[in-house]
Structure formats: C-alpha cells, structure tokens
Amino acid sequence: MNFYQQLGLLTLVFLLTANLLVAQKQVTSMSLEDAISFAQAETATIKEARINLADAEQQIIERRAFGLPQLNANVNYQRYLEIPVQPLPQQFDIFGPIGRPLLGVADDVGRENFSDATNQSLDILNSILNIPAGDGVSFFLKNNFTAAINLDAMLFDGSYFVGLQAAKEYRNYVQVDYANKMRQVKNQVVDAYLPVLFIQENIELLDKNIDNLEKLFFETKELYKAGFAEQLDIDRQELSLANLATQRENLKRQKENAMTALKFSMSFPMNEALVIEDDLEEMVAMLSSEYMVGQYNYTQRPEYQVATSGIELNELNVKSSRSGYLPSLRAFGVYQQSYQGNSFSEGFWAPASFVGLSLNVPIFDGLDKEAKIQRAKLQLELAEVQRQELGRAIDLEVSTSRKTYESSLEQYKSQKRNLELAQRIYDTTQIKYREGVGSSLEVTQAEQSLYSTQSNYIQALYDLIVSKMNVEKALGK
C-alpha cells in the first residue's frame, strides 16, 4: 500500500469516526421529568406566556408613568418669506381716537404737554402709521425663534388609580395563566410520553418471549431429529414465532408514530434520536395514594385561579367605568424664550413664563358612561357564572378520576395475580413437554395464555399510571 492509499484510508476512518461521534451526540435519553422540563423550556406556548408576563410588567410601568409629572422641551423656528400685514379700517393717527389710548393720555391732554423731543418722535411715528385706508401695517419680523420648557402634572384623576390597580391585577392574571400553561404543557407531555413507554414495554416483552420460544424451538427440532417430537410440534412453534415477529414489527411502527407525537409535544427536534428511560413497574411502585381521598382546594387548579383573576379584573372594570364621573385636575407650567428680528444680529429676546390649573368636570355624555358601567357589570356576572360552572366541572372530574383509579388499582392487582399463575402454568407445561409427559398442544395453549395475560398485565399497568395521573390533573397537582 503506497502513501496515497494509506492517506485515503486514514481519511475514511476519520470521517467514519466523526460521523459516529456526531450520531452518538444526537441521541438523547430522557425520563418523564426530563421530558417535562425540556418541554416547559422550549415549547412556543411557554415562550409566549413568558413574553406576556414581561409585557404585563411593562404595562404597570407605563400606567404608573401616566400619573407622574411630564417635562418636555420644544424648539420652534419660523421665517417669513413674505411678512403678513394687518389692514387698517381708517387712517391711523397717533393722536386720533385709536392712538391716544395707546399713548396712555386722556382726550383733553394736548401736545403742548409733551417735550419737544417727544413731540418730534411722535411726529415721526405718526407719519409712519398714518397709512391710508385699504393699506396695512405689519406687526411681524422675518425671523421668529421660540424655545420652551413645559411641565404638566396630574393632581387628581379617579381613573388613574383604578387603572394602575387593574394593571397590577392583570400582571397577577398573566402569572396565573403562565402557571396554567406550564401545567397544560406538562399534561401534554405526560399524555404523549406514556403511550411510547407502553409500546416500548410491549416490545421488550415480545423480545423476551421470542428469545424463550426460539430456545424451545431449537430443543423441539433436536427432539424431532431424535424421534421424540413430531413435525406438527415444529410447525406450531414456527407459526408462533412468525406471529410474534409480526406483532413486533407492528409495535415498532406504532412506537415510531408515538415518538413523533412525543417530540412534537416537547418541541424536540424531529431529526434527532430520543430514548425514554422510565419503566412502568418502577412508576407504579412510586405511586402514592395520598390524593385519592379527602377534600381538595379549587385554587390548586390554575384554570380556577385564572377564572378568579378574571372576576377581579371585571370588578376593577366596573370601578374604572364609575370613575369616569369624577372630575380631573391637572397643573401645568411653561417657561419660554422668544427671539424676533429681521436678522439674527438686530433682533431681541422676549422671555415669558406662566403656570395654571386645568379642571375637567364631566356633566352629561348622553348616558355613555352609564352604558359602560352596565356592560361591565354584565361581564362580571358572566365571569362569576363561568367560574361556578368550572367548579362543578372540577367536582365531577375529581370524583370520576378517583373512581377510575380505584377500579384500575383492583384490575392491576388481579392481572398481577393472573400473570403469576399463567407463568407457573407455562413453566410446568414446558417441563412436562421436555420430560415427554406433555404434548406440544398443551405448550402452545399455555404459551398463548401467557402472552395474553402478559398483555393484559401491561395494559393494567398503563391504565393504573394513567388513572393516577388523571387524579393529579383533576386536583391541580
């Protein structure tokens, strides 16, 4: 082998090893608790619930900000391309009936009371303003610049405090809804996980039976060669093996479909391998009967908490609608600097500032607020009826699930005894057959009885676990 052949072989080995390592990394093994934790971290339902919870927190901040003082600054610049003029209805004489009040002098005060300099200035002003009728005078300059700071504060608004309380209650509602979503995802994973486990247990049982039957089939062929068995014995066992193999293939396809459903419920990547770890026997051994009897609390059900939060929100909606009849009072203040001039070098600055109060008193709105109050009351009544109906449904669910669990427990105990009995019969029949005092027909009958009892036992295991999970769901565990 030359150098290039050795290099090619090493490259091939490296690629195969890398692919094997990647394949190994993609295989994930999970218990039921692991699957639930994965789903509660990855499903879109939970992610949306977390986003809604964060949004509810921001709504509280947004609502609180409405009642805090608001400070704003604004700047405005305006330049007249054509300066507007104000038309005058008559010739404007500074010493006429319109001009004299502007000078602050009475009608009986003559010009002789002013100094020469003042009279000269008044003459110049009068010559400018003594405009014929139909012309106009301008009171504007080309450049106008204003910078202002505005302060606005709410002093009283009845709807504000109710709205802030409603925002906090909505946050509580979203938190309860988040817990409800977590529980729903958990139940979805449980409902998808258990069928996979059930099918897997049946496959493992079939593998065990196939292995035992293959050993017996080999022994039967050896007895046939020695003349101690018939061809009919071989045919029966061969048929049994074929039937078990067919059942296994069917279960294998069912498991693939069930695994796909489980991955979907978990938001697990479909192209990655998933292996489940739990065992039905171990899960049954861990079952507790502490929830099977006694009183229970409705508030342990997240959906009942959601309904209660909905009622509280509707109560706040009624209060908010009533607060519309209350007056609102706001305070405001403004400070500004204004510049005016035909150029930026020959203008002047004019400061201004003021404060004030604004009171709004609702008087009549065409019964709009009254209609809103009545609608809010109707929504509150509807929410209370829905919660009452939910409580009745919970009562029925708890009662039914507990009775189903008791029945499943009795069925499980019965099938466990039957399995022990069927196993003893099968073992005894095999011993008799090997010793030559039993027939192959007895073996086949005992074998079919054992397989049927095993299947019933696995089903009883599954039903017991499901019924126990249903009780916990009904109690909100």
Secondary structure as UniProt FT lines:
FT   HELIX           3..26
FT   STRAND          28..30
FT   HELIX           32..42
FT   HELIX           44..66
FT   STRAND          70..79
FT   STRAND          86..87
FT   TURN            94..95
FT   TURN            97..98
FT   HELIX           99..103
FT   TURN            107..108
FT   HELIX           111..113
FT   HELIX           116..129
FT   TURN            133..134
FT   STRAND          136..137
FT   STRAND          143..157
FT   HELIX           158..225
FT   TURN            226..227
FT   HELIX           231..266
FT   TURN            270..271
FT   STRAND          274..276
FT   HELIX           280..285
FT   TURN            290..291
FT   HELIX           298..300
FT   HELIX           302..322
FT   HELIX           323..325
FT   STRAND          328..341
FT   STRAND          348..360
FT   TURN            366..367
FT   HELIX           368..434
FT   TURN            435..436
FT   HELIX           440..475
//
